[in-house]
Amino acid sequence: MNIEIEGRHKNSLLQREEIKFEVLNSNTTPTRKEIRAKLAAQLGAKEDLLIVDEIEHEFGSTVVTGFAKLYDSPEALKQLEAEHMVRKQTGEKKAKAEKK
C-alpha cells in the first residue's frame, strides 16, 4: 500500500491539519486502521491524533482517495470530533446502557 499526499491545509481555528490523500495500487479498499497507521508513520505524527474521515474507492479503479484530520492535541480532538468517529478510529465499543 502506497499513500500519496495530494494536499495539506493547516486550519488554525480548529487546531488541526486537513489532509487529502490517495492510496495507489490497491485492489481492495484498505481499512481505516491500516490507512491511519501508514499515514501517521508517513507524517511523523501520533496515531491517536489522526482521524481518517473519508475513504472512497471507485469500482474498477486501483486508486483509493480519502480525507484525514490531524489534530494538534487530544483536547482539540475530543472537543471537535464526534464521539462515534473517535470510537470508529480506535475500535472502542460503546458501553451498553443498563436496563431497568
Sequence and secondary structure as in RCSB ss.txt:
>XXXX:A:sequence
MNIEIEGRHKNSLLQREEIKFEVLNSNTTPTRKEIRAKLAAQLGAKEDLLIVDEIEHEFGSTVVTGFAKLYDSPE
ALKQLEAEHMVRKQTGEKKAKAEKK
>XXXX:A:secstr
 EEEEEEEEEETTTTEEEEEEEEES SS   HHHHHHHHHHHHT  GGGEEEEEEEE TT S EEEEEEEESSHH
HHHHHS HHHHHHHHT         
